[in-house]
Amino acid sequence: MPAAAYAGKECVCQFKRGICDQTCVKDMLQTPFYIACLKLKGRRCLVIGGGAMGLEKTEGLLACDGDVTVIAPDAGPELEELAREGSIRWEQREYAGPEDLEGIFMVIACTDDTDVNIRIYDDAERRAMLVNIVDVPPLCNFILPALVRMGPLAIAISTAGASPALAKRMKREIGELFGTEYETLAIMLNDVRGWAKGTLPTYQDRKAFFESIVNGDPDPIALLRAGDSAGVHALIADAQRAHAPQAA
């Protein structure tokens, strides 16, 4: 399994320093990452490497409806079961080269061979593909944040690779702070988006409408925490009456 660089460790990145001096990661904390949410449904995603880490990355891609292929000589029982049931394709072999990346949208690799990892990264970069070599930041052109998911809501936490343990603590605390009432409110607001788009003529009108609900009095989150969804529906109805264009 690859491991993050740290001083004194054997180098695992493309700089091949022999013993790691952290040259490759010194700028990570200053790197302004562009945060985006990717739509993976139906897109071909490749995981190279099996075991626990390959399973974790595969399950993350499947959760977003990715079309997943795993390349690994040994996958582990959970990945083998996913292959048997048809949820993924498993090619029981080593990474062959650039031809494995043909038609692939994203590749995530977790092999324990530094030279193979470097080949995968270089091959993907030449194709301007998304590539992540697990736990080797300099062999990534995107990183995977810790995620808190609640229905349609997703909150990402990234420490730019500085401390996965801190990201996990923040994930736990954020999950405790933002409960299912936020998920419920998001769904209720989505239900009224059609009305807003069809009735309110400008972006600013729609913005004011939704902000009047989210920041309303009474507070919709407090109402949902009290089990009063009817109160939120009433709040939305009041906002619709207040913001609807007046007939001439």
Salt bridges, closest charged atoms under 4 A:
ASP21 OD2 - ARG17 NH2 3.15
GLU56 OE2 - LYS57 NZ 3.52
ASP67 OD1 - ARG89 NH2 2.83
GLU81 OE1 - ARG84 NH2 2.87
GLU91 OE1 - ARG93 NH2 2.47
ASP100 OD1 - ARG93 NH2 2.65
ASP115 OD1 - LYS16 NZ 3.69
ASP123 OD1 - ARG126 NH2 2.53
GLU173 OE2 - ARG169 NE 2.71
GLU181 OE2 - ARG225 NE 2.76
ASP238 OD1 - ARG241 NH2 2.28
